[in-house]
Amino acid sequence: MQRLDITEQAKTIVRQLKEKHGNLIFHQSGGCCDGSAPMIFEKDDMYLDESDIHLGDIEGVPFYMNQDQFQYWKHTHLTIDITEGRGASFSLEIPLGIRFIIHSRLLTEEEDTYFNHK
């Protein structure tokens, strides 16, 4: 059972970014500038601490979310997608004229029990 998924279009972008930049990391902070947009960085450019929760890997890239943001999203399944337009961040996809976005749905009862009551 997975908490995360990724669209085919987003997979293509992640593969391109991995070829160009090497090891990557997704992070969703809920910060002021990009709201809750998922951002992708070179692995060594992102500092993680005990407040970041690993939600899983997508396309071989670990996906982390700040624990405060996770409190709002813990009952949802997340699908990473892309959309045209520039985000206001340092995320690696921005120069391509696209940005990552999240589509969410509520977890099923079975998923919620699995992820939130272990």
N, C-alpha and C positions, 0 to 999 in steps of 0.2 A: 504494500500500500504506500502511495506517495502523496505528500502534501503539496508537491510542486510539479508543474508540467511546463512545457515550452512549445510554442508553435513551430512549424517547419520554417517559416520565414525568419524567426528569431534564431533558430538553430543555425541557419546559414550565416547569419551575422556573427554569432558566437564563434563559429569555425574560422571565419575570416580573421576575427580579432585574435584568436589563439595563434593562427599562423603568423600574424604580424608581431604580436606582443609576448607570446609564450604563455606561462602560467597566469591565470586570471582568477578574480574573485568577484562575485556579485555581493552587493550590500544594499540594504534598504533601511534607511535610518529614520525617516519621518521628519527630517530637518526642515528648516524654514524655507530654504530656497527652492528646492525641488519637491517639496511636500513629501509624498511617499513613493517617489519614482525609484525603481530599481536602477542601480548604477553598477557599471562594470569597470574594474581597474586592474592594472597589473598587480599581481599578488603582493609584491613587496611595497607597493604604494598605498596599501590600506592597512591601517593599524587596527587590530581587533583587541578587545579586552573582555573581561568577564561579563560585561553587559550585552555582548553580542551572542545570539543564539544561532547555531547551525541548523537550518531547516532541511538540508539535503543538498544533493549535487544535481546540476542540470548540464547536460553536454560535457560532463567532466569538470565542471566549474562549481566550486562550493558556493552556496547561497546563504548569507547571513542576514539577520535582522536584529536591530537593537531591541532589547527586551521590553522597553517601554512601548515601542511600536508594535511588538508582537502581542501585547495585551489586547490591542484593538483587532488584530488579525488572527488570533489563535483558533477561532472557530471557522476559518475559511480555507478553501483550497485555492492556490494561486497558480495562474498560468502566465508565464512571461511571453510577451508579444512585442512587436515593434509598431511604430507609427511614424509617419513622415512629420518632419518639423524638428527644430532644434530645441533641446532642453537647455536649461541654464545651469549646467554642471560641468565637471571635468570627466564625465564618463566617456569611455573610449569610442563609443559609437557616434557621438555628437558630430565629429567632422564629416560623417557620411550623410548628414542631413536627415537623420532618423533619431529616434530615442526609444528606449525600452519602456514599456508600460506593463501594468498588471491588470489582468482580468481576474475577478474573484467570484466565488460562489460559496455558499454555506456548505460546510462539511455535512455528509450524510450522518445519520445517528451512529452507524458503525464506524465511520472514519473518526468522528469526534471522540468516541470511546477509545479507539485505538491511539489517537495522537494526544489526547488531553487527560486520559485517566490511566496511564501506564503505571 
